[in-house]
Amino acid sequence: MIGALAAMGLGIALAATAGKNSGLIVFAVIFLCVAGFSFGGFFVVQPNQARVLILFGSYIGSVTEAGWWWCNPFAKKQKVSLRVRNFQSERIKVNDASGNPIEIAAVVVWRIVDTAKAVFDVADYEQFVTVQSETSLRHLASEYPYDDYRADTISLRGNADDVRHTLQVELQARLQLAGIEILETRLTHLAYAPEIAEVMLRRQQAEAILAARKTMVQGAVSLVQMALAQLADSDLVELDPERKATMVSNLMIVLSGDHSPTPVINTGSLYS
């Protein structure tokens, strides 16, 4: 940079003082031509951009700091953006670990951290991100079931953080070759495929009803035990085993039923 400016200044000075001296004029023209050629090596790097420098087919370096720079005028200066980018995948249909067809999509937040790898190690780094993201997403969906039907199973729907972390780790391993860093991954769509969605909805409803019934029965048993214990402690009434069984049966029906019970008033004795 300094040499180019010095050559231009010297050429201008010689041209101004040469007069009719042909020798000085020749030197002035030479210095001005050299300076003009050297100015072809100046380039500007914007914030969050880089320039990959290639001289006669050889990589000579990258400039990642913003500013005004100079390099060999013969060098090719290829622009590469260092900005953070998003990739939103399309909804793809794939079978989960249980063999059920599901629809899944994700967003990937990424940026370039090694400009040389991004330019020279892959043909098109943006297309590389797209293909590898969809490949990783398909592999992820096939590794986990959609729902966690067992307590010790990681599922796509029930363990979002674990699934997101797994996708990010796998995708980072795939894109390391291209000098790309994965900042974040998120599932943006997850659903059963339309052809089985209705059946799976009924299955989820049945499981919800079963879980609710289980909770109701556990609560009813606790209430019956508490009622029998309080009756025994209060000496209000003595019940033989048969009447206790009848009382337990009646309380379980009342507490666990779907509808409000219809009371029947007994105007006779307890054993009538």
Backbone hydrogen bonds in HBPLUS format (Angstrom, degrees):
<---DONOR---> <-ACCEPTOR-->    atom                        ^
c    i                          cat <-CA-CA->   ^        H-A-AA   ^      H-
h    n   atom  resd res      DA  || num        DHA   H-A  angle D-A-AA Bond
n    s   type  num  typ     dist DA aas  dist angle  dist       angle   num
A0005-LEU N   A0001-MET O   3.15 MM   4  6.45 161.4  2.18 149.1 153.6     1
A0006-ALA N   A0002-ILE O   2.83 MM   4  6.02 153.6  1.90 147.9 156.1     2
A0007-ALA N   A0003-GLY O   2.83 MM   4  6.01 158.3  1.88 149.7 155.1     3
A0008-MET N   A0004-ALA O   3.07 MM   4  6.27 157.1  2.12 145.0 150.9     4
A0009-GLY N   A0005-LEU O   2.95 MM   4  6.14 162.2  1.98 146.6 151.9     5
A0010-LEU N   A0006-ALA O   2.85 MM   4  6.02 160.2  1.89 149.8 155.5     6
A0011-GLY N   A0007-ALA O   2.90 MM   4  6.02 156.7  1.96 143.9 150.6     7
A0012-ILE N   A0008-MET O   2.94 MM   4  6.15 162.5  1.97 152.6 156.7     8
A0013-ALA N   A0009-GLY O   2.96 MM   4  6.15 155.6  2.02 144.4 151.5     9
A0014-LEU N   A0010-LEU O   2.91 MM   4  6.11 161.5  1.94 151.8 156.3    10
A0015-ALA N   A0011-GLY O   2.93 MM   4  6.09 157.5  1.98 146.7 153.3    11
A0016-ALA N   A0012-ILE O   2.98 MM   4  6.13 146.7  2.09 142.5 151.2    12
A0017-THR N   A0013-ALA O   3.12 MM   4  6.30 143.0  2.26 143.9 153.0    13
A0018-ALA N   A0014-LEU O   2.83 MM   4  5.58 122.4  2.17 145.3 157.3    14
A0021-ASN N   A0018-ALA O   2.94 MM   3  5.26 163.8  1.97 133.8 135.4    15
A0025-ILE N   A0021-ASN O   3.11 MM   4  6.37 154.5  2.18 148.4 156.3    16
A0026-VAL N   A0022-SER O   2.96 MM   4  6.17 154.9  2.02 146.2 152.0    17
A0027-PHE N   A0023-GLY O   3.06 MM   4  6.38 162.8  2.09 148.4 152.7    18
A0028-ALA N   A0024-LEU O   2.83 MM   4  6.02 154.7  1.89 147.5 155.1    19
A0029-VAL N   A0025-ILE O   2.91 MM   4  6.18 159.6  1.95 150.7 155.5    20
A0030-ILE N   A0026-VAL O   2.92 MM   4  6.21 156.3  1.97 148.8 155.8    21
A0031-PHE N   A0027-PHE O   2.90 MM   4  6.13 166.8  1.91 153.9 156.7    22
A0032-LEU N   A0028-ALA O   2.91 MM   4  6.08 157.0  1.96 148.2 155.0    23
A0033-CYS N   A0029-VAL O   2.89 MM   4  6.07 153.0  1.97 146.5 153.8    24
A0034-VAL N   A0030-ILE O   2.93 MM   4  6.18 161.4  1.97 152.3 157.4    25
A0035-ALA N   A0031-PHE O   2.90 MM   4  6.07 157.6  1.95 144.5 151.2    26
A0036-GLY N   A0032-LEU O   2.84 MM   4  6.01 158.2  1.88 145.2 151.3    27
A0037-PHE N   A0033-CYS O   2.89 MM   4  6.10 158.2  1.94 148.4 154.1    28
A0038-SER N   A0034-VAL O   2.87 MM   4  6.04 155.3  1.93 146.2 153.7    29
A0039-PHE N   A0035-ALA O   2.98 MM   4  6.21 143.8  2.11 146.0 154.9    30
A0040-GLY N   A0037-PHE O   3.08 MM   3  5.52 152.8  2.15 107.8 116.1    31
A0041-GLY N   A0038-SER O   2.95 MM   3  5.66 166.5  1.97 120.6 125.0    32
A0042-PHE N   A0039-PHE O   3.29 MM   3  5.60 168.4  2.30 109.7 113.2    33
A0071-CYS N   A0041-GLY O   3.03 MM  30  5.03 145.8  2.16 119.0 128.7    34
A0043-PHE N   A0069-TRP O   2.80 MM  26  5.37 154.6  1.86 148.1 150.7    35
A0069-TRP N   A0043-PHE O   2.77 MM  26  5.37 174.0  1.77 174.6 174.2    36
A0045-VAL N   A0067-GLY O   2.84 MM  22  5.29 167.1  1.86 159.8 164.1    37
A0067-GLY N   A0045-VAL O   2.96 MM  22  5.29 152.4  2.04 136.3 142.1    38
A0049-GLN N   A0046-GLN O   3.17 MM   3  5.46 125.4  2.48 142.8 134.3    39
A0082-LEU N   A0048-ASN O   2.92 MM  34  4.95 162.3  1.96 131.9 132.4    40
A0050-ALA N   A0080-VAL O   2.81 MM  30  5.15 139.5  1.97 151.8 163.6    41
A0080-VAL N   A0050-ALA O   2.92 MM  30  5.15 151.7  2.00 146.8 145.7    42
A0051-ARG N   A0063-VAL O   2.92 MM  12  5.20 149.3  2.02 138.8 148.8    43
A0063-VAL N   A0051-ARG O   2.91 MM  12  5.20 158.3  1.96 145.7 152.5    44
A0052-VAL N   A0078-GLN O   2.80 MM  26  5.03 163.0  1.82 147.2 150.0    45
A0078-GLN N   A0052-VAL O   2.94 MM  26  5.03 163.7  1.96 151.0 146.8    46
A0053-LEU N   A0061-GLY O   2.88 MM   8  5.48 170.6  1.88 168.2 169.8    47
A0060-ILE N   A0053-LEU O   3.02 MM   7  5.67 171.8  2.03 147.7 150.3    48
A0054-ILE N   A0076-LYS O   2.94 MM  22  4.99 155.6  2.00 141.1 148.5    49
A0076-LYS N   A0054-ILE O   2.68 MM  22  4.99 166.8  1.69 154.1 151.9    50
A0055-LEU N   A0058-SER O   2.80 MM   3  5.18 154.6  1.86 157.9 155.4    51
A0058-SER N   A0055-LEU O   2.99 MM   3  5.18 161.0  2.02 111.7 117.8    52
A0075-ALA N   A0072-ASN O   2.91 MM   3  5.42 158.4  1.96 118.8 125.9    53
A0085-ARG N   A0110-TRP O   2.77 MM  25  5.41 172.2  1.77 167.8 170.5    54
A0110-TRP N   A0085-ARG O   2.88 MM  25  5.41 159.6  1.93 151.5 158.2    55
A0087-PHE N   A0108-VAL O   2.76 MM  21  5.05 143.3  1.89 144.7 155.9    56
A0108-VAL N   A0087-PHE O   2.83 MM  21  5.05 157.1  1.88 142.3 150.1    57
A0089-SER N   A0106-ALA O   2.93 MM  17  5.59 167.9  1.95 177.9 177.9    58
A0092-ILE N   A0104-ILE O   3.00 MM  12  5.60 171.7  2.01 154.8 152.9    59
A0104-ILE N   A0092-ILE O   3.02 MM  12  5.60 156.6  2.08 151.2 158.1    60
A0094-VAL N   A0102-ILE O   3.01 MM   8  5.63 157.8  2.06 156.0 163.0    61
A0102-ILE N   A0094-VAL O   2.85 MM   8  5.63 167.3  1.87 153.6 156.5    62
A0096-ASP N   A0100-ASN O   2.92 MM   4  5.50 161.5  1.96 146.0 147.5    63
A0099-GLY N   A0096-ASP O   2.93 MM   3  5.21 161.5  1.97 112.6 118.4    64
A0097-ALA N   A0144-TYR O   3.05 MM  47  4.90 173.3  2.06 111.7 112.4    65
A0193-ALA N   A0101-PRO O   3.00 MM  92  5.48 166.2  2.02 133.7 129.1    66
A0103-GLU N   A0191-ALA O   2.66 MM  88  5.28 170.4  1.67 165.1 168.1    67
A0191-ALA N   A0103-GLU O   3.01 MM  88  5.28 154.5  2.08 150.8 154.3    68
A0105-ALA N   A0189-HIS O   3.01 MM  84  4.93 143.3  2.14 140.7 136.4    69
A0188-THR N   A0105-ALA O   2.93 MM  83  5.53 146.4  2.04 118.7 128.9    70
A0189-HIS N   A0105-ALA O   3.38 MM  84  4.93 152.7  2.46 127.7 120.6    71
A0107-VAL N   A0186-ARG O   2.80 MM  79  5.39 153.9  1.87 154.5 163.6    72
A0186-ARG N   A0107-VAL O   3.05 MM  79  5.39 152.3  2.13 151.4 157.9    73
A0109-VAL N   A0184-GLU O   2.86 MM  75  5.10 171.2  1.87 159.6 159.1    74
A0183-LEU N   A0109-VAL O   2.77 MM  74  5.37 153.9  1.83 147.1 154.3    75
A0184-GLU N   A0109-VAL O   3.41 MM  75  5.10 156.1  2.47 131.0 131.7    76
A0111-ARG N   A0181-GLU O   3.12 MM  70  5.56 146.1  2.24 147.7 157.5    77
A0181-GLU N   A0111-ARG O   2.89 MM  70  5.56 165.2  1.91 168.8 172.4    78
A0113-VAL N   A0179-GLY O   2.88 MM  66  5.64 170.5  1.89 158.8 161.9    79
A0114-ASP N   A0179-GLY O   3.14 MM  65  4.47 147.8  2.25 136.0 131.4    80
A0118-ALA N   A0114-ASP O   3.15 MM   4  6.38 160.8  2.19 150.2 156.1    81
A0119-VAL N   A0115-THR O   3.03 MM   4  6.17 148.0  2.13 146.7 153.7    82
A0120-PHE N   A0116-ALA O   2.89 MM   4  5.90 168.7  1.91 156.7 160.3    83
A0121-ASP N   A0117-LYS O   2.96 MM   4  4.93 149.8  2.06 125.3 134.3    84
A0128-PHE N   A0124-ASP O   2.89 MM   4  6.07 149.2  1.98 150.4 160.6    85
A0129-VAL N   A0125-TYR O   2.99 MM   4  6.18 150.2  2.08 142.2 148.1    86
A0130-THR N   A0126-GLU O   3.15 MM   4  6.46 158.3  2.19 144.7 150.3    87
A0131-VAL N   A0127-GLN O   2.97 MM   4  6.20 170.8  1.97 157.5 158.2    88
A0132-GLN N   A0128-PHE O   3.00 MM   4  6.02 167.6  2.02 149.2 153.3    89
A0133-SER N   A0129-VAL O   2.94 MM   4  5.86 150.4  2.03 143.1 151.2    90
A0134-GLU N   A0130-THR O   3.18 MM   4  6.38 165.4  2.20 149.3 152.4    91
A0135-THR N   A0131-VAL O   2.96 MM   4  6.15 153.8  2.03 147.8 156.0    92
A0136-SER N   A0132-GLN O   2.90 MM   4  6.01 163.2  1.93 146.0 150.3    93
A0137-LEU N   A0133-SER O   2.95 MM   4  6.11 152.7  2.02 145.1 153.1    94
A0138-ARG N   A0134-GLU O   3.02 MM   4  6.20 156.3  2.07 144.3 149.7    95
A0139-HIS N   A0135-THR O   3.03 MM   4  6.28 161.3  2.06 149.3 154.6    96
A0140-LEU N   A0136-SER O   2.85 MM   4  6.04 155.8  1.91 147.0 153.9    97
A0141-ALA N   A0137-LEU O   3.02 MM   4  6.23 164.3  2.05 149.6 152.9    98
A0142-SER N   A0138-ARG O   3.16 MM   4  6.39 147.2  2.28 144.6 152.8    99
A0143-GLU N   A0140-LEU O   3.06 MM   3  5.21 147.9  2.16 103.7 113.6   100
A0156-LEU N   A0145-PRO O   2.90 MM  11  6.25 161.9  1.93 159.5 165.7   101
A0157-ARG N   A0146-TYR O   3.07 MM  11  5.80 155.3  2.14 150.8 154.9   102
A0153-THR N   A0150-ARG O   3.29 MM   3  5.53 161.4  2.33 117.3 116.6   103
A0159-ASN N   A0155-SER O   3.13 MM   4  5.59 144.3  2.27 135.9 140.6   104
A0163-VAL N   A0159-ASN O   3.03 MM   4  6.20 163.7  2.05 155.8 160.9   105
A0164-ARG N   A0160-ALA O   2.89 MM   4  6.01 159.2  1.93 147.2 153.3   106
A0165-HIS N   A0161-ASP O   2.97 MM   4  6.14 160.7  2.00 148.2 153.2   107
A0166-THR N   A0162-ASP O   2.98 MM   4  6.19 159.1  2.03 147.2 152.9   108
A0167-LEU N   A0163-VAL O   2.98 MM   4  6.22 160.9  2.02 151.7 156.4   109
A0168-GLN N   A0164-ARG O   2.99 MM   4  6.20 159.1  2.04 149.2 154.9   110
A0169-VAL N   A0165-HIS O   2.98 MM   4  6.18 162.4  2.01 153.7 157.7   111
A0170-GLU N   A0166-THR O   3.05 MM   4  6.21 168.6  2.06 151.7 154.9   112
A0171-LEU N   A0167-LEU O   2.93 MM   4  5.99 161.9  1.97 148.9 154.5   113
A0172-GLN N   A0168-GLN O   2.91 MM   4  5.97 154.0  1.98 144.1 151.4   114
A0173-ALA N   A0169-VAL O   3.12 MM   4  6.34 155.1  2.19 145.5 151.4   115
A0174-ARG N   A0170-GLU O   3.11 MM   4  6.41 147.8  2.22 142.9 151.6   116
A0175-LEU N   A0171-LEU O   2.94 MM   4  6.15 152.3  2.02 150.2 157.4   117
A0176-GLN N   A0172-GLN O   2.98 MM   4  5.86 117.0  2.39 142.2 154.0   118
A0178-ALA N   A0175-LEU O   3.06 MM   3  5.42 138.9  2.24 106.0 116.3   119
A0180-ILE N   A0175-LEU O   3.38 MM   5  5.67 165.0  2.40 146.6 147.0   120
A0179-GLY N   A0176-GLN O   3.13 MM   3  5.21 166.1  2.15 109.9 112.3   121
A0196-ILE N   A0193-ALA O   3.06 MM   3  5.86 158.1  2.11 126.7 132.2   122
A0197-ALA N   A0193-ALA O   3.04 MM   4  5.85 120.3  2.41 148.8 162.7   123
A0200-MET N   A0196-ILE O   2.99 MM   4  6.15 167.5  2.00 159.7 163.2   124
A0201-LEU N   A0197-ALA O   2.91 MM   4  6.06 143.0  2.05 143.7 154.1   125
A0202-ARG N   A0198-GLU O   3.14 MM   4  6.44 155.8  2.20 146.1 151.1   126
A0203-ARG N   A0199-VAL O   3.06 MM   4  6.38 147.6  2.16 142.3 151.9   127
A0204-GLN N   A0200-MET O   2.91 MM   4  6.18 155.4  1.97 145.9 151.8   128
A0205-GLN N   A0201-LEU O   2.91 MM   4  6.17 155.9  1.97 148.3 155.2   129
A0206-ALA N   A0202-ARG O   2.91 MM   4  6.10 153.0  1.98 142.8 150.1   130
A0207-GLU N   A0203-ARG O   2.96 MM   4  6.23 155.5  2.02 147.3 153.9   131
A0208-ALA N   A0204-GLN O   2.90 MM   4  6.14 151.2  1.98 145.1 153.3   132
A0209-ILE N   A0205-GLN O   2.93 MM   4  6.19 157.2  1.98 148.4 154.1   133
A0210-LEU N   A0206-ALA O   2.91 MM   4  6.12 158.7  1.96 146.8 153.0   134
A0211-ALA N   A0207-GLU O   2.93 MM   4  6.12 157.6  1.98 146.1 151.8   135
A0212-ALA N   A0208-ALA O   2.94 MM   4  6.15 154.4  2.01 145.2 152.4   136
A0213-ARG N   A0209-ILE O   2.85 MM   4  6.08 157.3  1.90 150.7 156.9   137
A0214-LYS N   A0210-LEU O   2.98 MM   4  6.19 156.2  2.04 146.4 152.7   138
A0215-THR N   A0211-ALA O   3.10 MM   4  6.37 156.1  2.16 145.2 150.7   139
A0216-MET N   A0212-ALA O   2.93 MM   4  6.20 157.2  1.99 149.3 155.9   140
A0217-VAL N   A0213-ARG O   2.87 MM   4  6.09 160.4  1.91 154.9 159.4   141
A0218-GLN N   A0214-LYS O   3.06 MM   4  6.23 164.1  2.09 147.2 151.6   142
A0219-GLY N   A0215-THR O   3.00 MM   4  6.21 159.8  2.05 147.1 152.6   143
A0220-ALA N   A0216-MET O   2.84 MM   4  6.03 154.7  1.90 146.6 154.4   144
A0221-VAL N   A0217-VAL O   2.90 MM   4  6.11 161.8  1.94 156.0 159.5   145
A0222-SER N   A0218-GLN O   3.19 MM   4  6.40 158.5  2.24 143.3 148.9   146
A0223-LEU N   A0219-GLY O   2.99 MM   4  6.28 155.3  2.06 148.0 154.7   147
A0224-VAL N   A0220-ALA O   2.92 MM   4  6.16 158.3  1.97 152.9 158.7   148
A0225-GLN N   A0221-VAL O   2.98 MM   4  6.17 164.4  2.00 151.6 155.6   149
A0226-MET N   A0222-SER O   3.00 MM   4  6.18 156.9  2.05 144.9 151.4   150
A0227-ALA N   A0223-LEU O   2.86 MM   4  6.08 156.4  1.92 147.8 154.4   151
A0228-LEU N   A0224-VAL O   2.97 MM   4  6.19 166.8  1.98 156.3 158.7   152
A0229-ALA N   A0225-GLN O   2.99 MM   4  6.10 157.7  2.04 145.6 152.2   153
A0230-GLN N   A0226-MET O   2.99 MM   4  6.17 157.4  2.05 148.3 153.8   154
A0231-LEU N   A0227-ALA O   3.02 MM   4  6.22 155.5  2.08 147.5 154.3   155
A0232-ALA N   A0228-LEU O   2.98 MM   4  6.14 154.6  2.04 145.6 152.4   156
A0233-ASP N   A0229-ALA O   3.04 MM   4  6.24 148.9  2.14 142.4 150.6   157
A0234-SER N   A0230-GLN O   3.01 MM   4  6.07 143.5  2.15 143.1 151.8   158
A0243-ARG N   A0240-ASP O   3.06 MM   3  5.41 115.8  2.49 108.8 123.4   159
A0244-LYS N   A0240-ASP O   2.91 MM   4  6.15 155.4  1.97 159.0 167.1   160
A0245-ALA N   A0241-PRO O   2.96 MM   4  6.14 155.2  2.02 143.4 149.5   161
A0246-THR N   A0242-GLU O   3.02 MM   4  6.32 151.6  2.10 142.1 150.0   162
A0247-MET N   A0243-ARG O   2.84 MM   4  6.03 157.0  1.89 145.7 152.2   163
A0248-VAL N   A0244-LYS O   2.83 MM   4  6.05 161.0  1.86 151.8 157.0   164
A0249-SER N   A0245-ALA O   2.95 MM   4  6.13 159.6  1.99 144.8 150.4   165
A0250-ASN N   A0246-THR O   2.95 MM   4  6.19 161.1  1.99 148.9 153.7   166
A0251-LEU N   A0247-MET O   2.89 MM   4  6.10 164.1  1.91 153.6 157.9   167
A0252-MET N   A0248-VAL O   2.95 MM   4  6.08 160.0  1.99 151.1 156.5   168
A0253-ILE N   A0249-SER O   3.08 MM   4  6.28 155.0  2.15 145.6 152.2   169
A0254-VAL N   A0250-ASN O   2.99 MM   4  6.24 158.1  2.04 147.5 153.6   170
A0255-LEU N   A0251-LEU O   2.85 MM   4  5.98 168.2  1.86 155.4 158.5   171
A0256-SER N   A0252-MET O   2.92 MM   4  5.69 146.9  2.03 140.7 148.5   172
A0257-GLY N   A0253-ILE O   3.11 MM   4  5.54 125.5  2.42 136.2 142.6   173
A0272-SER N   A0269-SER O   3.29 MM   3  5.24 168.5  2.31 103.2 106.0   174
